[in-house]
């Protein structure tokens, strides 16, 4: 569910949770962007899942950081000019609770297309059939 887990910028991002903020904010390893493309955090997380012992905090590389509010809003397709209000934790919740704007737009376009190109008929009681 993305709670404090790493995000790989080379693949589609997971859905961001409404409970983001603090230690529940997804993690970015900046080496994905600026380094060798290797993610220390993904390798470390895999090691934990396969039985390796956890490391001390001072052993983590400095390339790790939490996802920023701006990055979270861009991942969910909010326009750069969109203004959120409230404290950071509230804004993380607003982003995580929202249907991404571009997803909502795509669904709306499909629904409009289906409605405009079909004749709606009612058959067999409550069942709805769309004829093209």
C-alpha positions as CSV (number, residue, x, y, z in Angstrom):
1,X,0.0,0.0,0.0
2,X,3.0,2.3,-0.2
3,X,3.3,3.0,3.5
4,X,6.9,4.0,3.9
5,X,8.0,1.7,1.1
6,X,10.4,2.6,-1.7
7,X,9.1,4.1,-5.0
8,X,11.1,3.2,-8.1
9,X,10.9,6.2,-10.5
10,X,11.6,4.0,-13.5
11,X,8.2,2.2,-13.2
12,X,4.6,3.4,-12.7
13,X,4.1,4.6,-9.1
14,X,1.8,2.7,-6.7
15,X,-1.3,4.4,-5.5
16,X,-0.3,6.8,-2.7
17,X,-2.1,6.2,0.6
18,X,-4.2,8.8,2.3
19,X,-2.2,8.1,5.5
20,X,1.0,9.5,4.0
21,X,3.1,11.8,6.1
22,X,5.9,11.1,8.6
23,X,7.2,7.5,8.5
24,X,4.3,6.5,6.2
25,X,5.5,8.6,3.3
26,X,7.0,6.5,0.5
27,X,10.7,6.6,0.2
28,X,12.8,7.8,-2.8
29,X,16.4,6.7,-3.4
30,X,17.9,9.6,-5.3
31,X,20.4,7.2,-7.0
32,X,17.5,6.2,-9.3
33,X,17.6,9.8,-10.6
34,X,21.2,10.9,-10.4
35,X,23.4,7.8,-9.8
36,X,23.8,4.3,-11.1
37,X,20.1,3.5,-11.2
38,X,20.6,1.0,-8.3
39,X,18.2,1.3,-5.4
40,X,19.8,0.6,-2.1
41,X,16.4,0.8,-0.4
42,X,14.8,-1.8,-2.7
43,X,17.7,-4.2,-2.1
44,X,17.5,-3.6,1.7
45,X,13.7,-4.1,1.7
46,X,14.1,-7.3,-0.2
47,X,16.8,-8.4,2.3
48,X,14.4,-7.8,5.2
49,X,11.6,-9.7,3.5
50,X,14.0,-12.7,3.0
51,X,15.3,-12.8,6.6
52,X,18.2,-10.3,6.8
53,X,18.7,-8.4,10.0
54,X,17.7,-4.7,10.0
55,X,20.5,-2.1,9.9
56,X,21.0,0.8,12.3
57,X,19.7,4.2,11.0
58,X,23.3,5.6,10.6
59,X,24.0,2.8,8.1
60,X,21.5,4.0,5.5
61,X,22.9,6.0,2.6
62,X,22.2,9.8,2.4
63,X,20.5,9.3,-1.0
64,X,17.3,8.2,0.8
65,X,14.5,10.7,1.5
66,X,10.8,10.9,1.8
67,X,8.5,11.8,-1.1
68,X,7.8,15.5,-1.1
69,X,4.3,17.0,-1.2
70,X,5.1,18.4,-4.7
71,X,6.3,15.0,-5.9
72,X,3.2,13.2,-4.5
73,X,0.8,15.7,-6.2
74,X,2.6,15.3,-9.5
75,X,2.5,11.5,-9.2
76,X,-1.2,11.7,-8.8
77,X,-1.4,14.0,-11.9
78,X,-2.4,17.2,-10.1
79,X,-1.4,20.2,-12.2
80,X,1.6,22.2,-10.9
81,X,-0.6,25.2,-10.3
82,X,-3.1,23.3,-8.1
83,X,-3.1,24.8,-4.6
84,X,-3.8,22.6,-1.5
85,X,-4.6,24.1,1.9
86,X,-3.8,23.1,5.4
87,X,-0.9,21.5,7.2
88,X,1.4,19.0,5.5
89,X,-0.3,16.0,7.0
90,X,-3.6,17.2,5.7
91,X,-2.2,17.8,2.2
92,X,-0.8,14.3,2.1
93,X,-4.2,13.0,3.0
94,X,-5.9,15.2,0.4
95,X,-3.6,13.8,-2.3
96,X,-3.9,10.2,-1.1
97,X,-7.7,10.4,-0.9
98,X,-8.2,12.0,-4.3
99,X,-8.9,10.2,-7.5
100,X,-6.0,11.3,-9.7
101,X,-7.3,14.1,-12.0
102,X,-6.1,12.5,-15.2
103,X,-7.6,9.1,-14.2
104,X,-11.0,10.9,-13.5
105,X,-10.7,12.7,-16.9
106,X,-10.0,9.4,-18.8
107,X,-12.9,7.6,-17.1
108,X,-15.3,10.5,-17.8
109,X,-14.2,10.5,-21.5
110,X,-15.0,6.8,-21.9
111,X,-18.4,7.2,-20.2
112,X,-19.3,10.1,-22.4
113,X,-18.2,8.2,-25.5
114,X,-20.2,5.2,-24.5
115,X,-23.3,7.3,-23.8
116,X,-23.0,9.3,-27.0
117,X,-22.5,6.2,-29.3
118,X,-25.0,3.8,-27.8
119,X,-28.7,3.3,-27.5
120,X,-29.7,2.4,-24.0
121,X,-32.3,-0.3,-23.7
122,X,-33.7,-2.0,-20.7
123,X,-33.9,-5.8,-20.9
124,X,-34.8,-8.5,-18.4
125,X,-35.9,-6.2,-15.5
126,X,-33.0,-4.2,-14.0
127,X,-30.3,-5.4,-16.3
128,X,-29.0,-2.6,-18.6
129,X,-27.9,-3.4,-22.1
130,X,-25.9,-1.1,-24.3
131,X,-26.3,-1.5,-28.0
132,X,-23.7,0.0,-30.4
